[in-house]
Amino acid sequence: MMRRRDYQLAVGFLLLVVGAAIAQEGGTWVIPKILNTNKMEWTPVQDLEEQGWLKKELAVEPKSGAEIRLFFIPPGWIDQTGVNERHFTDYREWAFTLFGDLPFCSYDHPADDKCHLTIDRKGTYLDRPRNNIHGTEGPKRTAELGLPVSKTGYFSLFWREKKGKINYVHWPPKEEYLKMDKSLFTQPRYVQTDEMDWQPHPTLKGWLIKPLTDDSETKVSILYMPAGGVDQPHLEKQTKVQYHEFRYVLWGEMPFWYYKSPDQQKPELAMLQGGYFVHLPPGAVVGADRQPTSRTGCSFLQIIRYDLK
């Protein structure tokens, strides 16, 4: 009995020392941000001034203006103010549709008057590069072009690279835009994730993955943890987060462990459900115990930002 107790004390002391070392290496101890978005209030989207648009602000990086938010656009919405008409930006954007439908146009270049129509639906993933002309049309052109409007409304997780410049290319476009090199303009990448096949996770036994984006700036995936699973990468060890990581639980139950302070011997447990959002900033320390496990399994969207410092 004494030997077991001595062993437990030794393990506890080792965890304490390791935790302190991790904290000292990264400076101030950082605690992950956990939000139950189901209980958050919707607020008007003041920066866009569009009637009926609502948001839930989840994370903002002050230096760059990078942000993640939940968006709601009401059914039947038509752009009345022109704020969302044809435009392009100097920053990258991403979105994942959680519910509903939203017709959206893309254009090849400023002189292009043909709407390349896409209807975002549940499970649609969008990776929009810089300098992509996109948007919706006002009442007049919506009628002239016979464009559809949202029947059910639209609910999505949206995030952007940074806060940058928006260039409006209203029709007919100004001469300055017509003179621009057409090769500067880009096209978005759409992925219908509901139609993708799950792949075995390369390192986590029993887990599945749908890889969406993987480049020098970011990595985006949908991950599946089976029932009876835990956060395997951090099982019974402390792991210091290197890059900004975000998780949005799509459905199910996910046990999530983290450390609030360097003197914690056992990690804190949060049992996440569908609609929970987690921000793991660099310097945060996570872990995992063998119990409790996920009773239902879960699926979550994981975003890793290599470009945010």
Buried (B, 14 or more C-beta within 10 A) or exposed (E): EEEEEEEEEEEEEEBBEBBBEBBEEBEEBBBBBBBEBEEBEEEEBEEEEBEBBBBBEBBEBEEBEBBBBBBBBBBEBBBEEBBBBBBBBEBBBBBBBBEBBBBBBBBBBBBBEEBBEBBBBBBBBBBBBBBBBBBBBBEEBBEEEEBEBBEBBBBBBBBBBBBEEEBBBBEEBEEEBEEBEEEEBBBBBBBEBEEBEEEEBEEBEBBBBBBBBEEEEBBBBBBBBBEEBBBBEBEEEBBBBEBBBBBBBBBBBBBBBBBEEBEBBEBBBBEBBBBBBBBBBBBBBBBBBEEEBBEBBBBBBBBBBEBBE
